[in-house]
């Protein structure tokens, strides 16, 4: 699974406009207990998200796709709102995230998409 690249994080942070950002997580779990490990990740990362002013908006299981190309169906989706891009990057650079939560996330997933979103219509 592809991990966050430092150049991508630098660009993401550099373009920070100070406005809230919602991170869309598209998740495909490892077949050997990945879903269960991801539940552990949620428990470990929840306090970190809150520490940096974030909020878990939604976590749900994916149902069979109605209109998608092969390989575009996902096991689960999560939406997490942060007060700014910096808040998100500060969280993923926190030693507790790096040492505890991050490795659990990595071990639980075959594939993931982390797509930042900004509000267009309120």
MMTF fields as JSON, N, C-alpha, C and O atoms, coordinates in Angstrom:
{
  "mmtfVersion": "1.0.0",
  "mmtfProducer": "UNKNOWN",
  "numBonds": 487,
  "numAtoms": 488,
  "numGroups": 122,
  "numChains": 1,
  "numModels": 1,
  "chainsPerModel": [1],
  "groupsPerChain": [122],
  "chainIdList": ["A"],
  "bondAtomList": [4, 2, 8, 6, 12, 10, 16, 14, 20, 18, 24, 22, 28, 26, 32, 30, 36, 34, 40, 38, 44, 42, 48, 46, 52, 50, 56, 54, 60, 58, 64, 62, 68, 66, 72, 70, 76, 74, 80, 78, 84, 82, 88, 86, 92, 90, 96, 94, 100, 98, 104, 102, 108, 106, 112, 110, 116, 114, 120, 118, 124, 122, 128, 126, 132, 130, 136, 134, 140, 138, 144, 142, 148, 146, 152, 150, 156, 154, 160, 158, 164, 162, 168, 166, 172, 170, 176, 174, 180, 178, 184, 182, 188, 186, 192, 190, 196, 194, 200, 198, 204, 202, 208, 206, 212, 210, 216, 214, 220, 218, 224, 222, 228, 226, 232, 230, 236, 234, 240, 238, 244, 242, 248, 246, 252, 250, 256, 254, 260, 258, 264, 262, 268, 266, 272, 270, 276, 274, 280, 278, 284, 282, 288, 286, 292, 290, 296, 294, 300, 298, 304, 302, 308, 306, 312, 310, 316, 314, 320, 318, 324, 322, 328, 326, 332, 330, 336, 334, 340, 338, 344, 342, 348, 346, 352, 350, 356, 354, 360, 358, 364, 362, 368, 366, 372, 370, 376, 374, 380, 378, 384, 382, 388, 386, 392, 390, 396, 394, 400, 398, 404, 402, 408, 406, 412, 410, 416, 414, 420, 418, 424, 422, 428, 426, 432, 430, 436, 434, 440, 438, 444, 442, 448, 446, 452, 450, 456, 454, 460, 458, 464, 462, 468, 466, 472, 470, 476, 474, 480, 478, 484, 482],
  "bondOrderList": [1, 1, 1, 1, 1, 1, 1, 1, 1, 1, 1, 1, 1, 1, 1, 1, 1, 1, 1, 1, 1, 1, 1, 1, 1, 1, 1, 1, 1, 1, 1, 1, 1, 1, 1, 1, 1, 1, 1, 1, 1, 1, 1, 1, 1, 1, 1, 1, 1, 1, 1, 1, 1, 1, 1, 1, 1, 1, 1, 1, 1, 1, 1, 1, 1, 1, 1, 1, 1, 1, 1, 1, 1, 1, 1, 1, 1, 1, 1, 1, 1, 1, 1, 1, 1, 1, 1, 1, 1, 1, 1, 1, 1, 1, 1, 1, 1, 1, 1, 1, 1, 1, 1, 1, 1, 1, 1, 1, 1, 1, 1, 1, 1, 1, 1, 1, 1, 1, 1, 1, 1],
  "groupList": [{"groupName": "UNK", "atomNameList": ["N", "CA", "C", "O"], "elementList": ["N", "C", "C", "O"], "formalChargeList": [0, 0, 0, 0], "bondAtomList": [1, 0, 2, 1, 3, 2], "bondOrderList": [1, 1, 2], "singleLetterCode": "X", "chemCompType": "L-PEPTIDE LINKING"}],
  "groupTypeList": [0, 0, 0, 0, 0, 0, 0, 0, 0, 0, 0, 0, 0, 0, 0, 0, 0, 0, 0, 0, 0, 0, 0, 0, 0, 0, 0, 0, 0, 0, 0, 0, 0, 0, 0, 0, 0, 0, 0, 0, 0, 0, 0, 0, 0, 0, 0, 0, 0, 0, 0, 0, 0, 0, 0, 0, 0, 0, 0, 0, 0, 0, 0, 0, 0, 0, 0, 0, 0, 0, 0, 0, 0, 0, 0, 0, 0, 0, 0, 0, 0, 0, 0, 0, 0, 0, 0, 0, 0, 0, 0, 0, 0, 0, 0, 0, 0, 0, 0, 0, 0, 0, 0, 0, 0, 0, 0, 0, 0, 0, 0, 0, 0, 0, 0, 0, 0, 0, 0, 0, 0, 0],
  "groupIdList": [1, 2, 3, 4, 5, 6, 7, 8, 9, 10, 11, 12, 13, 14, 15, 16, 17, 18, 19, 20, 21, 22, 23, 24, 25, 26, 27, 28, 29, 30, 31, 32, 33, 34, 35, 36, 37, 38, 39, 40, 41, 42, 43, 44, 45, 46, 47, 48, 49, 50, 51, 52, 53, 54, 55, 56, 57, 58, 59, 60, 61, 62, 63, 64, 65, 66, 67, 68, 69, 70, 71, 72, 73, 74, 75, 76, 77, 78, 79, 80, 81, 82, 83, 84, 85, 86, 87, 88, 89, 90, 91, 92, 93, 94, 95, 96, 97, 98, 99, 100, 101, 102, 103, 104, 105, 106, 107, 108, 109, 110, 111, 112, 113, 114, 115, 116, 117, 118, 119, 120, 121, 122],
  "secStructList": [7, 7, 7, 7, 7, 2, 2, 2, 2, 2, 2, 2, 2, 2, 6, 7, 7, 1, 1, 7, 3, 3, 3, 3, 3, 3, 3, 3, 3, 7, 6, 6, 6, 2, 2, 2, 2, 2, 2, 2, 2, 2, 2, 2, 2, 2, 2, 2, 2, 2, 2, 6, 6, 7, 3, 3, 3, 3, 3, 3, 3, 7, 7, 7, 7, 1, 1, 7, 7, 6, 6, 7, 7, 7, 1, 3, 3, 3, 3, 3, 3, 3, 1, 1, 2, 2, 2, 2, 2, 2, 2, 2, 6, 1, 2, 2, 0, 0, 0, 0, 0, 2, 2, 2, 2, 2, 2, 2, 3, 3, 3, 3, 3, 3, 3, 3, 3, 7, 7, 1, 7, 7],
  "xCoordList": [0.835, 0.0, 0.883, 1.893, 0.519, 1.279, 1.094, -0.029, 2.186, 2.122, 2.226, 2.512, 1.99, 2.078, 3.509, 4.457, 3.651, 4.967, 5.256, 4.36, 6.491, 6.821, 6.589, 6.169, 6.847, 6.612, 5.123, 4.744, 4.284, 2.843, 2.369, 1.543, 2.89, 2.52, 3.014, 2.293, 4.219, 4.742, 3.859, 3.534, 3.47, 2.605, 1.247, 0.718, 0.684, -0.606, -0.577, -1.513, 0.495, 0.622, 0.898, 0.345, 1.737, 2.084, 0.839, 0.733, -0.091, -1.309, -2.417, -3.563, -2.082, -3.063, -3.624, -2.878, -4.947, -5.612, -6.195, -6.894, -5.906, -6.388, -7.833, -8.359, -8.477, -9.881, -9.96, -9.0, -11.109, -11.272, -11.095, -11.358, -10.647, -10.482, -11.105, -10.974, -11.777, -12.34, -11.517, -11.303, -11.066, -10.283, -11.203, -11.762, -11.346, -12.107, -11.143, -10.117, -11.476, -10.674, -11.45, -12.513, -10.935, -11.504, -10.613, -9.399, -11.217, -10.446, -10.737, -11.892, -9.665, -9.78, -8.938, -7.721, -9.598, -8.954, -8.181, -8.515, -7.131, -6.43, -7.423, -8.254, -7.36, -8.319, -8.101, -9.004, -6.929, -6.596, -6.796, -5.863, -7.996, -8.279, -8.059, -7.982, -7.958, -7.732, -8.838, -8.565, -10.073, -11.195, -11.102, -11.338, -10.766, -10.647, -9.483, -9.601, -8.356, -7.222, -7.571, -7.125, -8.358, -8.745, -9.625, -9.549, -10.449, -11.227, -10.294, -10.563, -9.203, -8.198, -7.561, -7.319, -7.292, -6.728, -7.669, -7.213, -8.954, -9.922, -9.852, -9.884, -9.755, -9.662, -8.369, -8.377, -7.263, -5.988, -5.925, -5.369, -6.485, -6.369, -7.43, -7.224, -8.557, -9.627, -9.162, -9.445, -8.456, -7.965, -6.98, -6.933, -6.199, -5.269, -6.02, -5.685, -7.034, -7.863, -8.425, -8.351, -8.988, -9.576, -8.508, -8.76, -7.321, -6.23, -5.909, -5.554, -6.035, -5.713, -6.958, -6.918, -8.05, -9.27, -10.099, -11.024, -9.78, -10.515, -11.748, -11.968, -12.548, -13.8, -14.098, -14.085, -14.364, -14.801, -16.252, -17.129, -16.492, -17.814, -18.63, -19.832, -17.961, -18.683, -17.71, -16.607, -18.115, -17.418, -18.503, -19.438, -18.39, -19.395, -18.838, -17.84, -19.493, -19.115, -19.619, -20.704, -18.809, -19.214, -20.162, -19.942, -21.206, -22.117, -21.662, -20.804, -22.213, -21.814, -22.027, -23.066, -21.026, -21.072, -22.195, -22.454, -22.844, -23.916, -23.345, -23.704, -22.461, -21.835, -20.353, -19.972, -19.526, -18.086, -17.349, -17.866, -16.145, -15.279, -14.784, -14.859, -14.279, -13.7, -12.631, -11.841, -12.619, -11.617, -11.936, -11.132, -13.099, -13.444, -14.42, -14.854, -14.771, -15.618, -14.705, -13.589, -15.183, -14.371, -15.055, -16.284, -14.258, -14.795, -15.438, -16.446, -14.853, -15.37, -14.931, -14.014, -15.617, -15.337, -15.336, -16.137, -14.448, -14.45, -14.262, -13.51, -14.95, -14.789, -14.352, -15.011, -13.228, -12.715, -12.436, -11.696, -13.035, -12.866, -11.775, -11.744, -10.882, -9.827, -9.993, -10.483, -9.592, -9.759, -8.875, -9.153, -7.815, -6.924, -6.067, -6.028, -5.395, -4.459, -3.324, -2.867, -2.88, -1.803, -2.197, -1.374, -3.444, -3.897, -3.761, -3.329, -4.126, -3.993, -2.532, -2.184, -1.671, -0.264, 0.397, 1.256, 0.003, 0.534, 0.149, 0.949, -1.08, -1.53, -0.714, -0.256, -0.535, 0.183, 1.669, 2.366, 2.176, 3.571, 3.742, 4.867, 2.638, 2.686, 3.357, 3.028, 4.285, 4.947, 3.971, 4.227, 2.866, 1.868, 1.255, 0.976, 1.046, 0.502, 1.548, 1.266, 2.744, 3.818, 4.121, 4.296, 4.182, 4.594, 3.46, 3.685, 2.245, 1.153, 0.068, -0.165, -0.592, -1.753, -1.371, -1.965, -0.392, -0.005, 0.321, -0.188, 1.165, 1.475, 0.251, 0.173, -0.695, -1.91, -2.722, -3.247, -2.825, -3.534, -2.883, -3.562, -1.569, -0.843, -1.06, -1.234, -1.05, -1.186, -2.609, -2.827, -3.567, -4.966, -5.431, -6.473, -4.684, -5.174, -4.349, -3.123, -5.054, -4.406, -4.189, -3.145, -5.211, -5.213, -6.057, -7.031, -5.668, -6.449, -6.248, -5.209, -7.257, -7.172, -7.442, -8.411, -6.59, -6.783, -6.936, -5.958, -8.179, -8.511, -8.967, -10.026, -8.179, -8.636, -9.806, -9.846, -10.744, -11.917, -12.071, -11.778, -12.535, -12.877, -14.342, -14.888, -14.945, -16.357, -16.561, -15.863, -17.522, -17.869, -19.245, -19.446, -20.175, -21.537, -21.808, -21.6, -22.275, -22.575, -24.072, -24.547],
  "yCoordList": [-1.174, 0.0, 1.241, 1.286, 2.212, 3.454, 4.294, 4.476, 4.797, 5.643, 7.112, 7.433, 7.986, 9.415, 9.782, 9.367, 10.55, 10.988, 12.367, 13.208, 12.608, 13.886, 15.058, 16.122, 14.903, 15.996, 16.323, 17.489, 15.295, 15.532, 16.263, 17.173, 15.866, 16.514, 17.955, 18.847, 18.2, 19.567, 20.446, 21.571, 19.947, 20.71, 20.949, 22.059, 19.913, 19.997, 21.069, 21.859, 21.101, 22.075, 23.473, 24.456, 23.563, 24.86, 25.559, 26.784, 24.786, 25.353, 25.561, 25.827, 25.443, 25.602, 27.016, 27.992, 27.116, 28.419, 28.698, 29.693, 27.816, 28.005, 27.599, 27.711, 27.13, 26.721, 25.232, 24.493, 24.795, 23.363, 22.508, 22.939, 21.297, 20.324, 19.008, 18.631, 18.328, 17.015, 15.992, 16.121, 14.98, 13.927, 12.738, 12.133, 12.42, 11.251, 10.075, 10.114, 9.035, 7.814, 6.69, 6.298, 6.175, 5.001, 3.827, 3.865, 2.793, 1.75, 0.36, -0.018, -0.393, -1.797, -2.588, -2.414, -3.466, -4.145, -5.392, -6.055, -5.695, -6.97, -8.077, -7.909, -9.203, -10.288, -11.005, -11.685, -10.865, -11.597, -10.739, -10.553, -10.227, -9.438, -7.952, -7.235, -7.479, -6.051, -5.165, -4.114, -5.587, -4.791, -4.658, -3.581, -5.734, -5.711, -4.821, -4.074, -4.896, -4.029, -2.565, -1.681, -2.31, -0.923, -0.378, 0.808, -1.218, -0.788, -0.378, 0.591, -1.113, -0.743, 0.598, 1.437, 0.789, 2.064, 3.226, 4.276, 3.047, 4.104, 4.448, 5.62, 3.416, 3.654, 4.391, 5.248, 4.067, 4.723, 6.142, 7.039, 6.341, 7.643, 8.639, 9.846, 8.167, 9.078, 10.172, 11.343, 9.838, 10.889, 11.845, 13.03, 11.332, 12.202, 13.161, 14.343, 12.654, 13.515, 14.653, 15.818, 14.316, 15.328, 16.294, 17.494, 15.781, 16.632, 17.763, 18.865, 17.487, 18.484, 19.178, 19.783, 19.084, 19.81, 19.136, 19.741, 17.888, 17.171, 16.487, 16.412, 15.988, 15.322, 14.238, 14.495, 13.038, 11.976, 12.275, 12.298, 12.504, 12.871, 11.633, 11.576, 10.635, 9.459, 8.315, 8.511, 7.123, 5.88, 4.878, 4.672, 4.257, 3.291, 2.238, 2.459, 1.084, 0.0, 0.283, 0.832, -0.105, 0.027, -1.096, -2.259, -0.733, -1.71, -1.961, -1.235, -2.963, -3.182, -1.914, -1.26, -1.589, -0.381, -0.475, -1.541, 0.632, 0.706, 1.088, 0.503, 2.064, 2.518, 2.746, 3.78, 1.787, 1.911, 0.962, -0.085, 1.352, 0.479, -0.639, -0.523, -1.719, -2.797, -2.227, -1.37, -2.71, -2.284, -0.997, -0.533, -0.405, 0.85, 0.687, 1.685, -0.522, -0.75, -0.765, -1.281, -0.199, -0.079, -0.772, -0.812, -1.322, -2.004, -1.02, -1.333, 0.157, 1.15, 2.543, 2.713, 3.524, 4.927, 5.668, 5.364, 6.627, 7.486, 8.93, 9.218, 9.823, 11.259, 11.859, 11.673, 12.583, 13.204, 14.674, 14.998, 15.557, 16.997, 17.511, 17.182, 18.33, 18.984, 20.492, 20.95, 21.277, 22.732, 23.374, 24.485, 22.681, 23.184, 22.024, 20.952, 22.264, 21.252, 21.035, 19.911, 22.134, 22.033, 21.135, 20.366, 21.226, 20.365, 18.895, 18.072, 18.566, 17.186, 16.763, 15.698, 17.595, 17.201, 17.147, 16.3, 18.043, 17.966, 16.637, 16.033, 16.189, 14.932, 13.743, 12.913, 13.664, 12.501, 12.55, 11.55, 13.715, 13.829, 13.684, 13.716, 13.526, 13.344, 11.995, 10.994, 11.953, 10.682, 9.562, 8.402, 9.884, 8.853, 8.263, 7.065, 9.104, 8.596, 7.732, 6.616, 8.267, 7.559, 6.201, 5.209, 6.155, 4.94, 3.976, 2.767, 4.473, 3.605, 3.449, 2.34, 4.527, 4.435, 4.125, 3.246, 4.836, 4.675, 3.246, 2.769, 2.541, 1.162, 0.235, -0.693, 0.484, -0.343, -0.088, -1.022, 1.188, 1.522, 0.811, 0.163, 0.938, 0.326, -1.183, -1.744, -1.841, -3.3, -3.761, -4.933, -2.861, -3.254, -3.125, -3.676, -2.411, -2.066, -2.68, -2.76, -3.116, -3.503, -2.248, -2.057, -1.408, -0.229, 0.843, 0.55, 2.093, 3.208, 4.429, 4.597, 5.264, 6.578, 7.586, 7.452, 8.592, 9.68, 10.946, 11.49, 11.404, 12.522, 13.72, 13.667, 14.818, 16.014, 16.652, 16.655, 17.185, 17.857, 19.219, 19.389, 20.197, 21.484, 21.777, 21.346, 22.507, 22.83, 23.822, 24.832, 23.521, 24.416, 25.034, 26.234, 24.203, 24.654, 24.406, 23.303, 25.44, 25.303, 25.143, 25.011],
  "zCoordList": [0.0, 0.0, 0.0, 0.702, -0.757, -0.864, 0.399, 0.871, 0.936, 2.128, 1.72, 0.566, 2.68, 2.413, 2.051, 2.718, 1.006, 0.549, 1.117, 1.184, 1.524, 2.148, 1.207, 1.662, -0.101, -1.049, -1.146, -1.253, -1.107, -1.161, 0.094, 0.011, 1.25, 2.512, 2.52, 2.967, 2.04, 1.987, 1.106, 1.486, -0.06, -0.961, -0.317, -0.368, 0.286, 0.959, 2.046, 2.163, 2.843, 3.928, 3.374, 3.867, 2.369, 1.771, 1.224, 1.285, 0.695, 0.106, 1.143, 0.78, 2.422, 3.493, 3.489, 3.579, 3.384, 3.428, 4.81, 5.001, 5.78, 7.135, 7.342, 8.449, 6.286, 6.38, 6.696, 6.477, 7.212, 7.502, 6.256, 5.133, 6.49, 5.425, 5.907, 7.071, 4.994, 5.295, 4.523, 3.317, 5.243, 4.616, 4.332, 5.247, 3.052, 2.613, 2.595, 1.916, 3.34, 3.403, 2.725, 3.205, 1.628, 0.968, 1.365, 1.165, 1.925, 2.602, 2.046, 1.849, 1.799, 1.424, 2.415, 2.489, 3.182, 4.296, 3.882, 2.9, 4.663, 4.543, 4.864, 5.756, 4.162, 4.419, 5.749, 6.236, 6.334, 7.566, 8.823, 9.604, 9.011, 10.207, 10.059, 11.056, 8.838, 8.608, 9.168, 9.748, 8.996, 9.51, 11.036, 11.582, 11.705, 13.161, 13.593, 14.565, 12.873, 13.197, 12.937, 13.668, 11.908, 11.632, 12.761, 13.081, 13.36, 14.53, 15.662, 16.371, 15.831, 16.835, 16.467, 17.334, 15.171, 14.706, 15.048, 15.501, 14.839, 15.155, 16.642, 17.015, 17.491, 18.93, 19.296, 20.18, 18.625, 18.901, 18.338, 18.972, 17.168, 16.509, 16.957, 16.83, 17.478, 17.895, 18.843, 18.592, 19.926, 20.825, 20.14, 20.47, 19.195, 18.458, 17.551, 17.476, 16.863, 16.016, 16.864, 16.472, 18.024, 18.911, 19.428, 19.534, 19.75, 20.257, 19.29, 19.708, 18.0, 16.975, 16.423, 15.352, 17.154, 16.783, 15.713, 15.171, 15.401, 14.372, 14.913, 16.122, 13.983, 14.335, 13.299, 12.095, 13.778, 12.877, 12.514, 13.377, 11.223, 10.746, 10.397, 10.656, 9.801, 9.329, 9.13, 8.621, 9.531, 9.199, 8.836, 9.61, 7.676, 7.266, 6.343, 5.657, 6.329, 5.427, 4.021, 3.828, 3.045, 1.654, 1.273, 1.612, 0.573, -0.013, -1.448, -1.951, -2.113, -3.512, -4.35, -4.263, -5.155, -5.978, -7.009, -7.567, -7.248, -8.248, -9.605, -10.627, -9.609, -10.853, -10.576, -10.028, -10.951, -10.724, -11.658, -12.049, -11.999, -12.771, -11.86, -10.637, -12.447, -11.645, -10.716, -11.111, -9.492, -8.533, -7.801, -6.993, -8.068, -7.408, -6.251, -5.676, -5.902, -4.731, -3.501, -3.557, -2.399, -1.191, -0.034, 0.037, 0.88, 2.055, 3.032, 3.666, 3.148, 4.099, 3.665, 2.861, 4.226, 3.956, 5.288, 6.172, 5.429, 6.612, 6.173, 5.242, 6.851, 6.653, 7.983, 9.006, 7.96, 9.175, 8.875, 7.945, 9.668, 9.486, 10.431, 11.617, 9.864, 10.64, 10.483, 9.45, 11.492, 11.391, 10.321, 9.87, 9.919, 8.869, 8.375, 8.978, 7.28, 6.773, 7.772, 7.981, 8.382, 9.367, 10.53, 11.026, 10.968, 12.065, 11.667, 12.474, 10.43, 9.957, 9.931, 10.44, 9.339, 9.245, 10.62, 10.862, 11.517, 12.884, 13.532, 14.246, 13.28, 13.874, 13.353, 14.137, 12.036, 11.497, 11.795, 11.623, 12.248, 12.654, 14.168, 14.668, 14.896, 16.346, 16.646, 16.008, 17.6, 17.926, 18.293, 17.972, 18.954, 19.279, 18.016, 17.959, 17.001, 15.743, 15.04, 14.603, 14.944, 14.222, 14.857, 14.148, 16.18, 16.864, 17.154, 17.199, 17.352, 17.775, 16.714, 16.234, 16.345, 15.457, 14.012, 13.387, 13.487, 12.083, 11.679, 10.665, 12.45, 12.079, 12.082, 11.277, 12.977, 13.002, 11.737, 11.131, 11.339, 10.091, 8.907, 8.111, 8.802, 7.68, 7.625, 6.543, 8.779, 8.808, 8.505, 8.198, 8.587, 8.396, 6.953, 6.595, 6.116, 4.778, 3.662, 3.74, 2.616, 1.362, 0.524, -0.099, 0.535, -0.322, 0.337, 1.031, 0.11, 0.643, -0.239, -0.877, -0.259, -0.886, 0.215, 0.962, 0.317, 1.265, 0.428, -0.083, 0.298, -0.587, 0.228, 0.852, 0.239, 0.929, 0.176, -1.055, 0.933, 0.356, 1.004, 2.188, 0.221, 0.81, 0.508, -0.508, 1.4, 1.262, 0.127, 0.034, -0.73, -1.828, -1.567, -1.756, -1.135, -0.858, 0.611, 1.117, 1.288, 2.717, 2.899, 4.027]
}
